[in-house]
Amino acid sequence: MMMGLLAFESHQGLWSGGYYSQLFGIGGVMITVAILMLSTGYFGGIGAPFAPYFWPYLGQVPKRKGRKRPVRVYMDGCFDLMHYGHANALRQAKLLGDQLIVGVVSDEEIVANKGPPVLSMEERLTLVSGLKWVDEVIPNAPYEITEDFMNSLFNKYNIDYIIHGDDPCLLPDGTDAYALAKKVGRYKQIKRTEGVSSTDIVGRILLTFKQKDPETGAGSCDELKSQLSHFLPTSRRIMQFSNGKAPSPGARVVYIDGAFDLFHAGHVEILRSARQLGDFLLVGIHDDQAIRDRRGYRPIMHLHERTLSVLSCRYVDEVIIGAPWEVSKDMITTFNISVVVHGTVAEGNSAGEVDPYAVPKSMGIFRTITSPKTITSVSVATRIVDNHEAYKKRNLKKKASEDRYYTQKKFISGD
């Protein structure tokens, strides 16, 4: 019984309640002193072999826990048309380890296994690197976890586990892309995020711009219904993405607003530039109706989806969901905003309307910053529309596998 109690590791040390009382007395004190002198090297060259009668007690002294190497987990993907589902997958993966290493699949591998990517490798790397949960990125990763690449992950990158969602990832021949990782027992599974996929977003884009073109018609009711967002917003999900921190006293709060539709590399770079101007970055996200009033059509991603995409960015500290179009004096005071910024690349028609930044300009706290990239949500959508036949074919193939997934979907706890 005593041995069982003493074997329990505790930070309370040698002098904890019942432990020392068991050694109390002249004999106990002598043993205790002897153990301490041995442990501190007091006897110098006299080693443990000369004191075998101490051995049974040495194993009972609480041990200092050794510092373990951080657990490194790996997750890969195409990350084309980055959305909150990608971000949530990487968030979940990070919870399974200490460091998250992400492989971004090469353009050639995407073409061979899925069809043409929408975003370039550079753009996809910017998006993945900009996520708050990502520690390292491996560019041009293979689509399939081959034996050579798996050994490279284990030996070169010190990966402990390979992560993927509960949805199947099949090669053109129908085999599991993660079969080898599962076979060696180094595979872990996470829960797929409901209601979104790159396939779904491509469909929304094609339908939205089809509706805008009078020559192609507005699409059937079934088409419209099939492309509605199926995202189920919850307060818990927003909390999972949020930093949950307020600015510290005296912090320089920077404010930037926008639609942030089809979250892309240009968004990441402008948010990075804005964050460098202060200590705390507050982002205003306009609601769907405000965007529609100025663009003439609703955003591809609705307000809650866009909120999660912005919150997932490592440069963002807080967001205003459904931010007012005009930046008012009361808003500046409420959030203690020090500087309001806007990029040189913007979308939407603002001709003839009231300047939304009139107040911060009058206060001398408005600043225009050069947008690092010229990419916009419309330019991303245009890439798909201009090659709609190729993407339509790709979507039909992917939609079939996604339909099978949802037909066989089972509840998985935790996320």
Backbone torsions as a table, in degrees:
resi	resn	phi	psi	omega
1	MET	NA	-47.1	-179.2
2	MET	-64.0	-41.6	-179.9
3	MET	-61.2	-38.5	179.9
4	GLY	-64.8	-39.3	-179.9
5	LEU	-68.9	-40.5	-176.3
6	LEU	-74.1	-23.5	-179.6
7	ALA	-72.9	-17.6	-179.1
8	PHE	-70.7	123.0	-178.2
9	GLU	-75.7	132.8	-177.9
10	SER	-144.8	151.5	176.4
11	HIS	-86.4	2.2	-178.2
12	GLN	-75.8	-20.9	173.4
13	GLY	80.7	-167.4	-171.9
14	LEU	-68.1	-26.1	-171.3
15	TRP	-95.0	15.2	179.3
16	SER	-66.9	152.3	177.1
17	GLY	-27.4	-111.3	-169.6
18	GLY	-51.9	-23.1	-174.9
19	TYR	-66.5	-56.3	-176.3
20	TYR	-68.3	-32.6	-179.4
21	SER	-62.4	-27.7	179.5
22	GLN	-72.3	-23.9	-177.8
23	LEU	-100.5	3.9	-174.1
24	PHE	-67.7	147.9	-177.1
25	GLY	117.8	169.5	-176.1
26	ILE	-60.6	-47.2	-179.6
27	GLY	-63.3	-41.2	-179.2
28	GLY	-64.8	-41.6	179.6
29	VAL	-63.1	-41.2	-179.6
30	MET	-63.0	-43.1	179.5
31	ILE	-63.3	-42.9	-178.8
32	THR	-61.8	-46.2	-179.7
33	VAL	-62.8	-41.5	-179.6
34	ALA	-62.1	-42.8	179.7
35	ILE	-61.9	-43.7	-178.8
36	LEU	-64.7	-40.1	-179.3
37	MET	-68.1	-36.1	176.4
38	LEU	-65.3	-43.2	-175.9
39	SER	-68.8	-25.3	-179.6
40	THR	-98.7	1.6	178.0
41	GLY	77.0	21.7	-177.1
42	TYR	-61.2	-35.2	-177.7
43	PHE	-81.1	3.5	176.2
44	GLY	59.3	-113.1	-174.4
45	GLY	-77.6	-8.2	-179.5
46	ILE	-77.7	108.5	-175.9
47	GLY	-90.9	176.6	-178.7
48	ALA	-58.8	-30.7	-179.7
49	PRO	-59.6	-22.5	-179.5
50	PHE	-85.1	-1.7	-178.7
51	ALA	-134.9	61.6	-176.8
52	PRO	-63.1	-24.0	-178.7
53	TYR	-72.4	-9.5	176.7
54	PHE	-88.6	-17.5	-171.9
55	TRP	-53.3	-46.4	-177.9
56	PRO	-58.2	-27.6	-176.8
57	TYR	-88.0	-27.7	-178.0
58	LEU	-60.0	-35.4	-179.3
59	GLY	-71.7	-13.9	-177.1
60	GLN	-90.7	-13.4	-179.7
61	VAL	-71.0	128.1	179.8
62	PRO	-52.3	134.0	-176.9
63	LYS	-92.9	147.1	172.3
64	ARG	-79.3	127.2	-178.2
65	LYS	-68.2	128.1	179.7
66	GLY	-69.4	149.0	179.0
67	ARG	-76.9	118.0	-176.8
68	LYS	-89.8	153.4	174.7
69	ARG	-66.2	140.2	179.3
70	PRO	-61.4	143.5	178.3
71	VAL	-77.1	123.5	-177.6
72	ARG	-108.7	126.1	-178.9
73	VAL	-117.9	150.0	-176.2
74	TYR	-122.5	135.5	173.3
75	MET	-139.3	139.1	179.9
76	ASP	-122.2	171.6	179.1
77	GLY	175.1	170.0	175.8
78	CYS	-80.0	-37.7	179.8
79	PHE	53.5	41.7	177.6
80	ASP	-90.4	134.2	-171.1
81	LEU	54.8	65.4	-176.6
82	MET	-54.4	130.8	179.3
83	HIS	-137.9	177.4	-175.2
84	TYR	-65.9	-19.8	175.6
85	GLY	-67.5	-42.0	174.5
86	HIS	-60.3	-48.1	-178.1
87	ALA	-60.0	-42.0	-178.7
88	ASN	-68.3	-34.6	177.0
89	ALA	-62.6	-43.9	-179.6
90	LEU	-71.0	-32.7	174.7
91	ARG	-61.6	-45.4	179.0
92	GLN	-65.2	-39.7	179.6
93	ALA	-61.9	-41.2	-179.3
94	LYS	-61.9	-31.8	179.5
95	LEU	-66.8	-18.2	-179.1
96	LEU	-89.1	1.0	179.3
97	GLY	-157.9	-168.0	178.9
98	ASP	-101.8	-32.8	-178.9
99	GLN	-130.1	133.5	-178.8
100	LEU	-109.3	121.0	177.4
101	ILE	-109.6	128.0	-173.5
102	VAL	-116.5	128.3	175.0
103	GLY	-95.3	127.5	178.0
104	VAL	-103.2	115.6	-174.2
105	VAL	-65.0	140.9	-176.9
106	SER	-68.8	158.6	178.2
107	ASP	-58.0	-43.0	-177.6
108	GLU	-62.7	-40.4	179.9
109	GLU	-68.8	-35.1	178.3
110	ILE	-66.6	-44.4	178.9
111	VAL	-59.3	-42.9	-176.8
112	ALA	-69.6	-30.9	-173.3
113	ASN	-106.9	-24.4	-175.1
114	LYS	-131.6	-33.2	-172.6
115	GLY	128.8	179.5	-174.9
116	PRO	-65.3	133.8	176.1
117	PRO	-75.0	154.1	178.4
118	VAL	-84.6	-42.2	-177.3
119	LEU	-101.7	149.7	178.0
120	SER	-73.9	167.2	177.4
121	MET	-59.5	-42.8	180.0
122	GLU	-59.7	-42.8	-179.7
123	GLU	-67.4	-40.1	-179.4
124	ARG	-69.1	-35.8	176.6
125	LEU	-65.7	-39.5	177.9
126	THR	-62.1	-43.2	-179.4
127	LEU	-64.5	-46.5	-177.4
128	VAL	-68.3	-43.9	179.7
129	SER	-63.7	-26.2	-178.9
130	GLY	-80.8	-2.9	179.6
131	LEU	-81.6	139.0	-173.1
132	LYS	-67.2	-17.6	-176.7
133	TRP	-96.2	-6.2	-173.4
134	VAL	-91.9	130.7	179.7
135	ASP	-100.9	-38.8	179.4
136	GLU	-142.9	155.9	179.4
137	VAL	-129.1	136.0	175.0
138	ILE	-110.5	110.2	-179.7
139	PRO	-76.9	157.8	175.7
140	ASN	55.7	43.7	177.2
141	ALA	-74.3	151.8	177.8
142	PRO	-75.7	154.6	178.3
143	TYR	-71.0	-36.1	179.8
144	GLU	-101.8	138.9	175.0
145	ILE	-79.8	90.0	179.2
146	THR	-78.4	168.7	-179.7
147	GLU	-63.8	-42.8	179.9
148	ASP	-62.9	-45.0	-178.8
149	PHE	-69.1	-37.1	178.9
150	MET	-62.9	-43.2	178.0
151	ASN	-64.3	-35.3	177.4
152	SER	-65.5	-40.3	177.8
153	LEU	-61.8	-44.3	-176.7
154	PHE	-71.8	-40.8	-172.3
155	ASN	-93.8	-42.6	-178.0
156	LYS	-83.4	-42.2	-175.7
157	TYR	-101.9	-0.4	178.3
158	ASN	55.7	40.1	179.6
159	ILE	-76.5	135.5	178.3
160	ASP	-95.0	-39.1	-177.9
161	TYR	-140.7	147.5	175.3
162	ILE	-105.5	129.5	-172.5
163	ILE	-113.3	143.6	171.7
164	HIS	-153.3	163.3	179.6
165	GLY	-75.1	172.7	-178.6
166	ASP	-79.0	-3.5	175.2
167	ASP	-83.4	144.5	-177.0
168	PRO	-69.1	143.5	174.8
169	CYS	-121.0	100.0	-172.5
170	LEU	-106.0	144.1	174.6
171	LEU	-80.4	167.0	-179.7
172	PRO	-54.1	-27.8	179.5
173	ASP	-86.4	3.6	176.8
174	GLY	90.1	-0.3	-179.5
175	THR	-86.3	159.5	-177.4
176	ASP	-76.9	124.9	-178.8
177	ALA	-66.7	-17.7	-177.5
178	TYR	-112.5	20.2	-176.0
179	ALA	-58.9	-43.0	-177.2
180	LEU	-66.8	-41.5	179.5
181	ALA	-62.6	-38.1	178.0
182	LYS	-67.8	-37.8	-177.0
183	LYS	-64.2	-37.4	-178.0
184	VAL	-89.7	3.3	175.6
185	GLY	74.3	25.8	-179.2
186	ARG	-117.0	31.8	-176.0
187	TYR	-117.8	137.2	174.2
188	LYS	-131.9	148.3	-173.7
189	GLN	-114.8	142.5	175.7
190	ILE	-119.5	171.7	-177.7
191	LYS	-89.0	129.3	177.7
192	ARG	-68.3	141.6	178.7
193	THR	-76.8	129.7	-175.4
194	GLU	-73.0	150.1	165.9
195	GLY	83.5	6.4	-179.4
196	VAL	-154.2	148.9	172.5
197	SER	-162.7	161.9	177.5
198	SER	-61.7	-35.3	178.1
199	THR	-60.9	-44.5	178.8
200	ASP	-61.6	-42.5	-178.0
201	ILE	-67.7	-40.6	175.8
202	VAL	-58.6	-42.0	178.4
203	GLY	-62.3	-41.7	178.6
204	ARG	-62.8	-41.2	-179.1
205	ILE	-64.2	-48.5	-179.3
206	LEU	-60.3	-41.3	-179.1
207	LEU	-70.0	-41.4	-179.3
208	THR	-60.9	-47.1	-177.4
209	PHE	-78.9	-21.3	172.7
210	LYS	-67.5	-39.3	178.3
211	GLN	-66.0	-32.2	-179.1
212	LYS	-73.2	-24.5	-177.0
213	ASP	-92.3	111.4	-176.9
214	PRO	-64.6	-20.9	-178.0
215	GLU	-76.4	-23.6	-176.7
216	THR	-99.6	-9.4	179.0
217	GLY	87.6	173.5	-174.4
218	ALA	-94.6	-7.9	-179.5
219	GLY	88.4	153.8	-178.0
220	SER	-76.9	166.2	177.5
221	CYS	-62.6	-36.9	179.0
222	ASP	-63.2	-40.5	178.5
223	GLU	-63.5	-45.3	179.7
224	LEU	-59.8	-44.1	-179.0
225	LYS	-65.2	-38.6	-176.0
226	SER	-68.7	-23.0	-176.5
227	GLN	-102.3	6.7	174.4
228	LEU	-70.3	148.8	178.6
229	SER	-66.0	138.1	177.0
230	HIS	-107.4	16.0	-179.0
231	PHE	-66.6	136.7	179.6
232	LEU	-111.1	91.8	-175.7
233	PRO	-70.0	134.6	176.1
234	THR	-133.0	154.8	178.2
235	SER	-65.8	-31.7	-179.5
236	ARG	-63.4	-41.1	-179.5
237	ARG	-63.3	-42.1	178.6
238	ILE	-63.8	-39.2	178.0
239	MET	-63.5	-36.8	179.0
240	GLN	-63.7	-34.0	-178.4
241	PHE	-86.7	-22.5	-173.2
242	SER	-79.7	148.4	173.6
243	ASN	-72.4	-27.0	178.6
244	GLY	67.1	26.2	-178.1
245	LYS	-124.9	143.0	175.2
246	ALA	-94.4	159.4	177.3
247	PRO	-65.0	145.8	178.9
248	SER	-72.6	158.1	179.2
249	PRO	-55.7	130.5	178.7
250	GLY	83.3	2.6	-179.2
251	ALA	-68.3	146.3	176.4
252	ARG	-86.4	107.4	-176.7
253	VAL	-91.9	124.6	178.6
254	VAL	-105.2	134.5	179.7
255	TYR	-118.7	133.8	174.2
256	ILE	-139.9	142.6	-179.4
257	ASP	-129.9	168.1	-179.7
258	GLY	166.6	-175.8	178.4
259	ALA	-85.1	-40.5	-178.2
260	PHE	53.8	44.4	178.2
261	ASP	-83.2	146.1	-177.3
262	LEU	47.4	60.5	-173.6
263	PHE	-43.0	120.9	-171.8
264	HIS	-133.3	-178.3	-175.9
265	ALA	-62.2	-32.6	177.4
266	GLY	-62.8	-38.1	176.5
267	HIS	-63.5	-45.5	-178.9
268	VAL	-58.8	-45.4	-175.7
269	GLU	-69.8	-38.3	178.8
270	ILE	-70.1	-33.9	176.9
271	LEU	-69.1	-35.6	176.2
272	ARG	-63.5	-45.1	-179.9
273	SER	-63.3	-40.2	179.9
274	ALA	-66.0	-42.4	-178.3
275	ARG	-62.8	-30.0	-179.0
276	GLN	-70.1	-12.4	-178.5
277	LEU	-88.7	-2.0	-178.7
278	GLY	-161.1	-161.8	-177.7
279	ASP	-105.7	-17.0	-173.3
280	PHE	-148.4	125.1	-177.9
281	LEU	-105.8	117.3	176.9
282	LEU	-105.7	126.6	-175.8
283	VAL	-115.4	126.6	175.8
284	GLY	-94.0	128.9	-178.9
285	ILE	-114.5	116.9	-176.8
286	HIS	-72.5	148.4	-177.9
287	ASP	-77.2	169.4	-173.7
288	ASP	-60.6	-41.7	-176.8
289	GLN	-67.1	-40.5	178.8
290	ALA	-61.0	-39.2	179.1
291	ILE	-69.7	-40.9	179.4
292	ARG	-63.6	-39.2	-179.6
293	ASP	-60.8	-30.4	-175.3
294	ARG	-100.5	-25.1	179.0
295	ARG	-98.1	-26.5	-176.2
296	GLY	94.5	-2.9	176.4
297	TYR	-152.7	156.2	-177.4
298	ARG	-71.4	153.6	176.5
299	PRO	-64.3	154.1	179.1
300	ILE	-63.6	-44.1	178.9
301	MET	-103.3	135.0	-178.0
302	HIS	-80.5	173.8	-169.0
303	LEU	-51.7	-47.8	-177.0
304	HIS	-68.3	-34.6	177.0
305	GLU	-65.9	-42.8	179.5
306	ARG	-67.3	-33.4	177.9
307	THR	-61.3	-46.2	-179.9
308	LEU	-64.8	-39.1	179.2
309	SER	-61.6	-42.8	179.9
310	VAL	-68.9	-42.9	179.6
311	LEU	-62.5	-27.2	-178.5
312	SER	-74.1	-14.5	-178.3
313	CYS	-74.2	133.5	-175.2
314	ARG	-66.8	-17.5	-177.6
315	TYR	-89.9	-6.8	-175.1
316	VAL	-97.9	131.7	178.7
317	ASP	-100.7	-35.8	-177.1
318	GLU	-157.2	156.2	178.6
319	VAL	-129.9	155.4	168.9
320	ILE	-108.6	114.5	-175.8
321	ILE	-83.2	116.1	-175.4
322	GLY	76.3	47.4	-177.0
323	ALA	-64.0	146.1	177.5
324	PRO	-64.3	149.4	-177.7
325	TRP	-67.1	-38.3	179.4
326	GLU	-98.5	135.3	178.7
327	VAL	-85.3	111.1	-174.9
328	SER	-94.1	166.4	176.7
329	LYS	-64.3	-40.6	179.7
330	ASP	-62.1	-40.6	179.4
331	MET	-64.6	-41.4	179.3
332	ILE	-62.9	-41.4	179.6
333	THR	-69.8	-44.4	-177.6
334	THR	-57.7	-43.5	-176.7
335	PHE	-99.7	6.3	177.7
336	ASN	52.9	47.4	-176.7
337	ILE	-75.4	129.1	-179.3
338	SER	-93.0	-34.0	-178.6
339	VAL	-148.5	138.3	176.1
340	VAL	-110.0	127.5	-176.6
341	VAL	-122.1	157.3	176.9
342	HIS	-148.3	141.9	-179.2
343	GLY	-82.0	168.3	179.2
344	THR	-82.7	-16.1	176.9
345	VAL	-104.9	120.7	-177.9
346	ALA	-141.7	158.4	179.0
347	GLU	-118.3	155.8	178.0
348	GLY	103.1	155.4	-179.0
349	ASN	-97.6	111.8	-178.1
350	SER	-108.9	7.4	-177.3
351	ALA	-64.2	132.5	174.4
352	GLY	82.6	-3.0	-178.8
353	GLU	-103.8	166.2	-179.5
354	VAL	-63.0	138.8	178.6
355	ASP	-65.7	116.5	-178.1
356	PRO	-67.2	-14.5	-177.2
357	TYR	-110.5	20.1	-178.3
358	ALA	-59.1	-43.6	-177.5
359	VAL	-66.1	-53.7	179.0
360	PRO	-61.1	-30.6	176.5
361	LYS	-65.4	-42.2	179.9
362	SER	-66.9	-25.0	179.7
363	MET	-88.9	-6.2	179.4
364	GLY	74.9	24.2	-178.5
365	ILE	-117.6	14.0	179.4
366	PHE	-95.8	142.4	179.7
367	ARG	-145.1	132.0	174.6
368	THR	-93.7	129.5	178.3
369	ILE	-116.7	145.2	-178.5
370	THR	-69.2	125.9	177.7
371	SER	-69.3	123.8	-178.0
372	PRO	-62.9	-27.1	-179.4
373	LYS	-130.6	151.4	-179.9
374	THR	-93.6	-2.1	-179.7
375	ILE	-62.0	141.6	176.5
376	THR	-133.2	169.5	177.1
377	SER	-61.3	-39.6	180.0
378	VAL	-66.6	-39.8	-179.6
379	SER	-66.3	-34.3	175.7
380	VAL	-66.2	-46.4	179.7
381	ALA	-62.3	-36.9	-179.2
382	THR	-63.2	-34.6	177.5
383	ARG	-58.4	-38.4	-179.1
384	ILE	-74.8	-44.0	-178.6
385	VAL	-62.9	-41.6	-179.0
386	ASP	-65.8	-22.7	178.6
387	ASN	-122.1	40.0	-169.9
388	HIS	-62.4	-30.4	179.8
389	GLU	-65.5	-43.3	-180.0
390	ALA	-65.0	-42.3	-178.4
391	TYR	-74.6	-30.7	176.9
392	LYS	-65.3	-41.5	178.3
393	LYS	-65.0	-42.9	178.5
394	ARG	-61.5	-41.2	-177.9
395	ASN	-66.5	-37.6	179.4
396	LEU	-61.6	-41.0	179.9
397	LYS	-66.9	-46.5	-178.7
398	LYS	-69.6	-36.7	-177.9
399	LYS	-62.8	-35.8	179.4
400	ALA	-62.1	-43.1	179.9
401	SER	-70.6	-35.8	178.4
402	GLU	-68.4	-36.7	176.9
403	ASP	-62.8	-40.0	178.0
404	ARG	-63.9	-39.7	179.6
405	TYR	-60.8	-48.3	-177.1
406	TYR	-69.0	-28.4	177.1
407	THR	-67.5	-36.9	-176.8
408	GLN	-99.7	3.6	-174.4
409	LYS	-59.5	137.1	176.7
410	LYS	-126.0	156.2	179.7
411	PHE	-69.7	134.0	175.2
412	ILE	-123.6	125.7	-177.2
413	SER	-73.6	151.2	175.2
414	GLY	81.8	143.0	170.9
415	ASP	-172.0	NA	NA
